[in-house]
Amino acid sequence: MPHRFSPFKGRPARALAASAAALLAATVAAACGSRAGDESAAAAESCLDTSGDTVAVGALNSLSGTMAISETTVRDAIYLAVDEINADGGVLDKQIEIVAEDGASEPTVFAEKAEKLIREDCVAAVFGGWTSASRKAMLPVFEDNDSLLYYPVQYEGLEASENIFYTGATTNQQIIPALDYLAETGVESLYLVGSDYVFPRTANAIINAYAEANGIEILGEDYVPLGSTEFSTIVQQVDAADADAVFNTLNGDSNVAFFREYSNVGLTADQMPVMSVSIAEEEVGGIGVENIEGQLAAWNYYQTVESDANSAFVEAFKAEYGADRVTSDPMEAAYNSVHLWAATVEAAESFAVEDVQAAAGGVSFEGPEGTVVIDGENNHVSKTARIGEIADDGLLYTVWESEGPIEPDPFLEGYDWAADLTVTE
Amino acid sequence: MDVIVGPLFTGLSTGSILLLAALGLSLTFGQMGVINMAHGEFIMAGTYTAYLTQQLVGDAGVSLLIALPFGFAVGGAMGLILEALLIRHLYHRPLDTLLATFGVGLILQQVARDIFGAPAVNVTVPEALRGGVDILGTTVPKTRLFIMALAVVAVVAVTLVLRFTPAGRRIRAVVGNRDLAETAGISSRRVDAGTFFIGSGLAGVAGVALTLIGSTSPTTGQSYLVDAFLVVVAGGLGRIKGAVVAAVALGALQAVFETYSTASLAKVGVFVVIVVFLQLRPQGLFTLRTRSLA
């Protein structure tokens, strides 16, 4: 009779449970991310080779893990822009070749892969990153190696690196216009709900400062762990607080659970509108239109924006990836970032990092959202702010837009009430 | 008085969700001692079963009813295959099982991503389950009432099967004393396969039900796995009763903490309570006395 493992003898069971718990804890800890890339190595000489007919660039997006849901769409947009530029003759008569890497939703992996792209693949620039944790992990890598990252997602601001071009919105191009819009429509009290990491915490610090200066009452501020799907208590509290509006900085799958709970307890956009900053066309499908119709979102771009550049962008994207696909703000910002890089290289007549940095200020591109111009001071771009309403076809339609592009102000120097906000690390 | 009813109901509701996710695990981990890290992915398979059924059937209400048994079959079949190909060969090596099934979980996630795409898909909630019911001043979503009812049905069904069917008796016999059961003519290999089928099938059912409140994406299962293990460990290995009490207790604890702090702090609080509890009572809430020899 073979001896079989049996867990019911006290010690083995406990040891097992403990090891299972240890593995789970390790997974959780890894998922929370840590700051990586503490490179003390001397800045390496770039190994970029521009003697051939091609030039390599990196596409660094999460193709696996929890962020893959969003970042794969950004990768698609990067490929589309590169194909367009190549079909048009390339950059400085060289065809662009993409070296793709998977950031795996882990900040440490992003840092490692960035290092690999720069040192081994000798890329001229890297496009990608999504979470602020991934950007902050990559920042020292790009600074130490003196290389370039184009980061395409709206973020919490309070950062400006010479080695990063930020083509998504900073706070004064998204959150502050959203607050202005709410204040304009008569909102006097807000309830804040967000995922528990750097972006929502910083965003809510800004919202609190804004609210204090503008006489808006904050009735509650709640955070859930990233990926959490349990919203029973929070929605009850939101319901009880009876604010004029909810400001939602949740990220990823949590939005699905939140909006399902919200509509199931009978809350509607008419009673208490939810202003979201992380819900784009792609996310609406997963949440279910019936649960989110009429709610608001703040972005710089929607698929429905009316412009010739956008018609061409949407048409080209659907032709490449299928008619059922939608385009969203981060995709558009990523698409713009590749074109902005190409335009800067053309202007600089060089792929060298210092030449690109020197030539970047004032470079513009006629993007789907409108004209975007690189600000040479802080490496952000000017963007048009738009508030969109989610319609029953799952798309967002602009209900308000800023008069022309807003100049980027990542440190909110132009706002007196923001004087006390500090740079978060 | 919704200050009391709110958290109380939320506790029950969260508890029933935890219970649904953990019930299958309490069979495979609790009864068999197999640490199946792919359990979450069986839940995920259930959510996609609900999605596919809805795509084929159309009507959300009918498809939900069809998807429940279908989810059981899909989860169970995946469990059988995993048991036959992998876990069976690793019964003496629990740590290898843990790592191997963790890998299988990652593979299943990637498979789901390749088939259905990375973005979450939408499973429409049936008309009949939309909106809420007013209970003592608190609006209770009907979807949560449905999940509570389903959890009760699942627990009763599992209990009845274990207690009153020949197959259930064989499972209990093998859990109680494997060698003695074998000498009595019970094929423990077939019992293992059967137990794993039921446990994995329950994960599939949980997946179908969880589409009502959560998202359907390749990583859905991950959000339930840690909590499911906590429920089984805190409840005591091998006891369905333990899983029930632990799930409701953890749910209530989470709800109460959350009412007076934030959700992420509440999570920390729950973990602290569990760690302290397991220090004082490592065997969990309920223990199974067996006559098997060490």
Contacts between the chains, C-beta under 8 A, distances in Angstrom:
chain1	res1	chain2	res2	distance
A	1	B	179	5.6
A	1	B	182	6.6
A	1	B	183	7.8
A	3	B	92	7.9
A	4	B	91	6.1
A	4	B	92	7.3
A	4	B	178	5.2
A	4	B	179	7.7
A	4	B	188	7.3
A	5	B	33	6.3
A	5	B	91	5.7
A	5	B	92	5.3
A	5	B	93	7.9
A	5	B	94	6.2
A	6	B	33	6.3
A	6	B	178	5.9
A	6	B	292	5.7
A	7	B	32	7.8
A	7	B	33	3.1
A	7	B	94	8.0
A	7	B	237	5.8
A	7	B	238	7.6
A	8	B	33	7.6
A	8	B	175	7.2
A	8	B	237	6.8
A	8	B	238	6.1
A	8	B	288	5.8
A	8	B	290	4.8
A	8	B	292	6.4
A	9	B	290	8.0
A	9	B	292	6.9
A	9	B	293	8.0
A	9	B	294	4.4
A	10	B	283	7.5
A	10	B	294	7.6
A	12	B	94	7.7
A	13	B	33	7.0
A	13	B	237	5.4
A	13	B	283	7.9
A	14	B	282	5.3
A	14	B	283	7.7
A	16	B	33	7.0
A	16	B	35	6.4
A	16	B	94	5.4
A	17	B	233	4.8
A	17	B	237	7.5
A	19	B	95	6.4
A	19	B	98	6.8
A	20	B	35	5.1
A	20	B	98	6.3
A	20	B	229	6.0
A	20	B	233	7.8
A	21	B	229	7.2
A	21	B	233	7.2
A	23	B	37	7.7
A	23	B	98	6.4
A	23	B	102	7.2
A	24	B	225	7.5
A	24	B	226	5.2
A	24	B	229	6.4
A	28	B	226	6.9
A	64	B	109	7.7
A	64	B	110	6.5
A	64	B	113	7.4
A	65	B	219	7.5
A	66	B	219	5.1
A	66	B	222	7.5
A	68	B	113	6.5
A	68	B	118	4.4
A	68	B	218	7.6
A	69	B	118	4.6
A	69	B	119	5.1
A	69	B	120	6.4
A	69	B	217	5.9
A	69	B	218	7.9
A	69	B	219	7.7
A	70	B	118	7.9
A	70	B	119	7.9
A	72	B	118	4.8
A	73	B	119	7.6
A	196	B	262	7.7
A	196	B	263	7.8
A	196	B	264	4.2
A	221	B	262	7.9
A	222	B	262	5.3
A	222	B	263	6.3
A	223	B	262	4.9
A	223	B	263	6.4
A	223	B	264	5.1
A	224	B	262	7.7
A	224	B	263	4.0
A	224	B	264	6.1
A	225	B	263	6.8
A	225	B	264	4.8
A	225	B	267	5.6
A	227	B	219	7.6
A	227	B	222	7.3
A	227	B	223	5.3
A	228	B	223	7.1
A	228	B	263	6.2
A	228	B	264	7.9
A	228	B	267	7.8
A	229	B	213	7.2
A	229	B	214	4.3
A	229	B	215	6.9
A	229	B	223	5.4
A	230	B	14	5.8
A	230	B	17	7.6
A	230	B	254	7.2
A	230	B	263	7.2
A	232	B	9	7.9
A	232	B	10	4.2
A	232	B	13	5.8
A	232	B	14	6.3
A	232	B	144	7.1
A	232	B	255	7.2
A	233	B	6	7.3
A	233	B	7	7.0
A	233	B	10	5.2
A	233	B	255	5.5
A	233	B	258	4.3
A	233	B	259	5.9
A	233	B	263	7.2
A	234	B	258	7.4
A	234	B	263	6.3
A	236	B	2	7.4
A	236	B	6	4.9
A	236	B	10	7.0
A	236	B	138	6.8
A	237	B	259	7.5
A	239	B	139	6.9
A	240	B	2	7.0
A	253	B	120	6.3
A	253	B	214	7.4
A	253	B	215	4.2
A	253	B	217	5.9
A	253	B	219	7.0
A	253	B	220	7.2
A	253	B	223	7.2
A	256	B	120	5.8
A	256	B	214	6.4
A	256	B	215	3.5
A	257	B	213	6.1
A	257	B	214	5.0
A	257	B	215	6.5
A	260	B	125	7.2
A	260	B	143	7.5
A	260	B	212	7.6
A	260	B	213	5.6
A	260	B	214	7.6
A	261	B	141	6.5
A	261	B	213	6.8
A	263	B	130	7.6
A	264	B	125	7.7
A	264	B	130	6.7
A	264	B	131	6.5
A	264	B	132	5.8
A	264	B	141	3.5
A	264	B	142	7.1
A	264	B	143	5.8
A	264	B	144	7.8
A	264	B	213	7.9
A	265	B	132	4.9
A	265	B	139	4.4
A	265	B	140	7.9
A	265	B	141	5.7
A	266	B	131	5.8
A	266	B	132	5.4
A	266	B	139	5.8
A	282	B	119	5.2
A	283	B	119	7.5
A	283	B	120	7.6
A	285	B	119	6.5
A	285	B	120	7.4
A	285	B	121	7.0
A	285	B	122	5.6
A	286	B	119	5.8
A	286	B	120	2.8
A	286	B	121	6.2
A	286	B	122	5.7
A	286	B	215	5.7
A	286	B	216	7.2
A	286	B	217	6.6
A	287	B	120	7.7
A	287	B	122	6.9
A	287	B	215	7.9
A	288	B	122	4.3
A	288	B	123	7.7
A	288	B	124	6.1
A	288	B	125	7.3
A	289	B	122	7.8
A	290	B	124	6.9
A	290	B	125	7.8
A	290	B	130	7.9
A	291	B	125	8.0
